[in-house]
Amino acid sequence: MNPDLVHDIRRSKRPIGMQTNAGTKRLNIAAKVPGFGEVWCNPTNMANTFGFSAMKDKVEHIQYNSNVEDAFIVTHKNDDTAKFPRTEEGFCACKPTGKHIEQMVHLKGSLLPELSERHWKSQWPNNRHVSFMSSAKENMMGHTPHQLKDAKAARKLHRAIGSPSLENMKMILKQNLIENCTVTTKDVETAERVFRPDVGILKGKTVRKKSPIVKNDLVEMPPEILERHQDIVLEIDLMFVNGMPMLMSVDTTIKFRSLVPLKDQTAEELCKALDVVLRKHNKNKFRVNKINCDQHFKPSWRMSKTTWGSG
């Protein structure tokens, strides 16, 4: 639960362990949500998450009809309703209403900036890209204030000397190349754990890997095929891909297929595409003795006689 969207936050006498695919977390803070009741609170959460079964036990009923609207309609026992429509990220979410904000103001005594209507309009639903990761605040847990202070000093020194790699940074400190330096290699390791890799290390040093060389590995036509199947019969027809016409051909012997994009379906364009197919076969020493097609190609035959001669 987001602490900005709950009230009566307090330490629980009976903490619980929450286990997810991201790991296990110990929750020892309890709070209350208006209209729902007791919940567990995590200061690092950015939204209130409700389970379907827990919600069903707390409210009057939950309605979902995908034919009407892709949203869960939750009706409370006082007949108030809350709508949870599906977002573009695939979550069913409900942003705080004005009534909920006023109720939180009354319970907390002041309006937090995170609960203002301007904040939610700017953050929801325009912020589409959601990523769950561990923050620096979570990484600081388990370290003493003195360790965190030394880690900040190590990160400041790291940036001041040009953001070298972690290994080079440790080598500089081990060789005492910086006079009167109080930062140790242990401080550098702590800074790496808490703040993760510095942006300065990544910029200009992560380059694109070289692409593998594409080799031309064409297999020559076996002479046996040319000896037995040099004369072929060609089947041609038109096909359309997203409305764009294409000439498709396949021979009845070796089943070689070809596809030539067309600008339009005019006789001139069909004649040019057919010339491409025939030249491809002739280049590989095949002779097209017969072409089977429908009446759509009849005008192109007349043009082919003028272009290639009668035959």
C-alpha positions in Angstrom: 0.0 0.0 0.0 1.1 3.5 -0.8 1.5 5.5 2.5 0.1 8.6 0.8 -3.2 6.8 0.1 -3.8 5.3 3.6 -4.2 6.7 7.2 -3.6 5.5 10.7 -0.1 4.2 9.8 1.4 2.3 12.7 3.8 -0.6 13.5 2.1 -3.9 13.7 2.6 -6.3 16.6 2.5 -9.3 14.3 4.5 -8.7 11.1 4.1 -11.0 8.0 6.3 -12.1 5.1 5.2 -11.3 1.6 6.7 -13.6 -1.1 6.5 -12.8 -4.8 8.4 -13.6 -8.0 10.6 -10.6 -7.2 11.6 -12.0 -3.8 10.5 -12.0 -0.1 9.8 -8.9 1.9 8.9 -8.5 5.6 6.0 -6.2 6.3 5.6 -4.8 9.8 3.6 -1.6 9.2 -0.2 -1.6 9.3 -2.7 1.1 8.1 -6.3 1.7 7.1 -7.9 2.4 3.7 -11.2 4.4 3.8 -14.0 2.1 2.8 -11.9 -1.1 2.9 -10.3 -1.4 6.3 -7.0 -2.8 7.6 -4.1 -3.3 5.2 -0.4 -3.8 5.2 1.7 -0.8 4.3 5.0 -0.6 2.4 6.6 2.9 2.2 8.2 2.1 -1.1 4.9 1.2 -2.9 3.5 3.6 -5.5 -0.1 2.2 -5.5 -2.7 0.5 -3.4 -3.0 -3.2 -4.5 -6.2 -5.1 -3.6 -6.7 -8.8 -4.0 -10.0 -10.0 -5.6 -10.9 -12.3 -2.8 -10.2 -9.7 0.0 -12.1 -7.1 -1.9 -15.1 -9.5 -2.3 -15.2 -10.1 1.5 -15.3 -6.3 2.2 -17.8 -4.9 -0.3 -21.4 -5.6 -1.3 -20.6 -7.1 -4.7 -18.2 -6.9 -7.7 -19.5 -6.8 -11.2 -17.7 -7.4 -14.5 -19.3 -7.6 -18.0 -16.8 -7.4 -20.9 -19.7 -6.9 -23.4 -20.6 -3.6 -21.7 -17.2 -2.3 -20.4 -13.8 -3.7 -19.8 -13.8 -2.7 -16.1 -14.6 -4.1 -12.6 -17.5 -2.2 -10.9 -17.1 -2.4 -7.1 -20.3 -1.6 -5.0 -19.7 -0.8 -1.4 -22.2 -1.6 1.4 -23.2 2.1 1.5 -24.0 1.9 -2.3 -20.9 3.9 -3.3 -19.3 2.5 -6.4 -15.7 2.5 -7.7 -14.7 1.6 -11.2 -11.5 -0.2 -12.0 -11.0 0.0 -15.8 -8.2 -1.8 -17.6 -5.2 0.3 -18.4 -3.0 0.1 -21.5 -0.4 -1.8 -19.3 -3.0 -4.5 -18.6 -3.8 -3.6 -15.0 -7.2 -2.8 -13.6 -6.8 0.5 -11.7 -8.9 3.2 -10.2 -7.4 6.6 -9.5 -8.5 8.5 -6.3 -11.7 10.4 -6.7 -12.3 13.9 -5.2 -14.4 12.4 -2.4 -11.6 10.0 -1.5 -9.1 12.9 -1.5 -11.3 15.0 0.7 -11.7 12.0 3.1 -7.9 11.6 3.3 -7.5 15.3 4.0 -10.0 15.1 6.8 -8.3 12.0 8.3 -4.7 13.2 7.9 -5.4 16.9 8.5 -3.5 18.2 5.4 -3.5 17.8 1.7 -0.3 16.0 0.5 1.0 17.1 -2.9 0.8 13.4 -4.0 -2.9 13.4 -3.5 -3.6 16.6 -5.5 -5.7 16.3 -8.6 -3.0 18.0 -10.7 -0.5 15.3 -9.6 -2.8 12.5 -10.7 -3.7 14.2 -14.0 0.0 14.5 -14.8 0.9 10.9 -13.7 -2.2 9.0 -14.9 -2.7 7.7 -17.5 0.1 9.5 -19.5 2.8 7.6 -17.7 2.5 4.3 -19.6 5.9 2.8 -19.1 5.9 1.0 -15.7 9.0 -0.7 -14.4 9.4 -2.5 -11.0 12.9 -2.3 -9.7 14.7 -1.9 -6.4 15.4 1.8 -5.5 18.4 3.3 -3.8 16.2 3.7 -0.7 15.7 0.0 -0.5 19.4 -0.7 -1.1 20.3 1.5 1.8 18.6 -0.8 4.2 21.1 -2.9 6.2 23.8 -0.2 6.1 24.8 2.1 8.9 24.7 5.9 8.5 28.5 6.0 8.6 28.7 3.5 5.8 26.2 5.4 3.7 28.2 8.6 4.3 31.4 7.0 3.1 29.6 5.5 0.1 28.4 8.9 -1.0 31.9 10.2 -0.6 33.2 7.3 -2.8 30.7 8.0 -5.5 31.5 11.8 -5.4 35.2 11.0 -5.8 34.4 8.5 -8.6 32.7 11.2 -10.7 35.4 13.8 -9.9 38.2 11.7 -11.4 36.2 10.9 -14.6 34.1 7.9 -13.8 36.7 5.1 -14.3 35.7 1.4 -14.3 35.2 -0.2 -10.9 38.4 -2.2 -11.2 40.4 0.9 -12.1 38.9 2.8 -9.3 40.0 0.2 -6.8 43.5 0.0 -8.3 43.8 3.8 -7.9 42.9 3.6 -4.2 45.2 0.6 -3.6 48.2 2.3 -5.1 47.5 5.6 -3.1 47.6 7.7 -6.3 45.3 10.3 -4.6 46.9 12.1 -1.7 45.1 12.5 1.6 42.2 10.3 0.3 40.0 8.8 3.0 37.9 6.7 0.6 38.7 3.0 0.7 37.9 0.1 -1.7 35.2 -1.1 0.7 33.5 2.3 0.4 33.5 1.9 -3.4 31.9 -1.5 -3.1 29.3 -0.2 -0.8 28.5 2.6 -3.2 28.1 0.1 -6.0 25.7 -1.9 -3.9 23.6 1.0 -2.8 23.6 3.3 -5.9 24.2 0.7 -8.6 26.6 1.4 -11.6 27.1 5.1 -12.2 25.7 6.6 -15.4 29.1 8.0 -16.2 30.5 4.5 -16.5 27.8 3.5 -19.0 27.8 6.6 -21.2 30.2 6.3 -24.2 31.5 2.9 -23.0 28.7 0.5 -23.9 29.1 0.2 -27.7 27.2 -1.8 -30.3 28.6 -5.3 -30.8 29.9 -6.1 -34.2 27.4 -7.9 -36.4 28.4 -11.4 -37.7 29.6 -11.5 -41.2 26.9 -12.7 -43.6 28.4 -15.3 -46.0 27.0 -16.0 -49.4 26.4 -19.8 -49.2 24.5 -20.5 -52.4 24.2 -24.1 -53.5 24.8 -24.7 -57.2 22.1 -26.4 -59.2 22.8 -30.2 -59.4 23.5 -31.2 -63.0 21.1 -34.2 -62.6 18.1 -31.8 -62.2 19.1 -29.9 -65.4 19.4 -33.1 -67.4 16.0 -34.4 -66.4 13.9 -31.3 -65.8 15.3 -28.6 -68.0 11.9 -28.0 -69.7 9.3 -26.9 -67.1 5.7 -25.7 -67.0 5.0 -22.5 -65.1 1.9 -21.7 -63.1 1.3 -18.0 -62.4 -1.4 -16.0 -60.6 -1.9 -12.8 -58.7 -1.9 -12.5 -54.9 -2.5 -9.6 -52.6 -0.7 -8.6 -49.4 -2.4 -5.8 -47.5 -4.0 -4.7 -50.8 -0.7 -4.6 -52.7 -0.7 -6.9 -55.9 2.1 -9.4 -56.5 2.8 -11.9 -59.2 3.3 -15.3 -57.8 4.7 -18.2 -59.9 5.6 -21.8 -59.2 6.7 -24.5 -61.7 5.1 -28.0 -61.7 8.5 -29.9 -61.6 11.0 -28.6 -59.1 8.4 -26.4 -57.3 10.5 -23.2 -57.4 8.5 -20.3 -56.2 9.0 -16.6 -57.0 7.2 -13.4 -56.0 7.4 -10.1 -57.8 5.7 -7.0 -56.3 3.5 -5.0 -58.7 2.8 -1.2 -58.8 -0.6 -2.0 -60.4 -2.5 -4.6 -62.4 -2.0 -3.1 -65.9 -0.9 -5.3 -68.8 2.5 -3.4 -69.0 3.3 -4.1 -65.3 2.3 -7.7 -65.6 4.5 -8.1 -68.6 7.5 -6.6 -66.8 7.0 -8.9 -63.8 6.7 -12.0 -66.0 9.9 -11.0 -67.7 11.7 -10.9 -64.3 10.4 -14.5 -63.6 11.4 -15.9 -67.0 14.9 -14.3 -66.9 15.4 -15.9 -63.5 14.6 -19.3 -64.9 16.7 -18.8 -68.0 19.7 -17.7 -66.0 19.6 -21.1 -64.3 19.4 -22.8 -67.7 15.7 -23.8 -67.4 13.3 -23.5 -70.4 9.7 -22.5 -69.8 7.7 -24.3 -72.4 4.3 -23.6 -71.1 2.6 -21.0 -68.8 -0.8 -21.7 -67.2 -2.8 -18.7 -66.0 -6.4 -17.3 -66.0 -8.0 -14.7 -68.3 -6.6 -11.8 -66.2 -3.3 -12.2 -68.0 -4.7 -12.2 -71.6 -3.9 -8.5 -72.3 -0.3 -9.0 -71.2 0.1 -11.9 -73.7 -0.7 -9.5 -76.5 1.9 -7.0 -75.2 4.4 -9.9 -74.8 4.1 -10.8 -78.4 4.9 -7.3 -79.4 7.8 -7.1 -76.9 9.3 -10.6 -77.2 7.9 -11.7 -80.6 5.3 -14.3 -81.4 5.6 -17.8 -80.1 
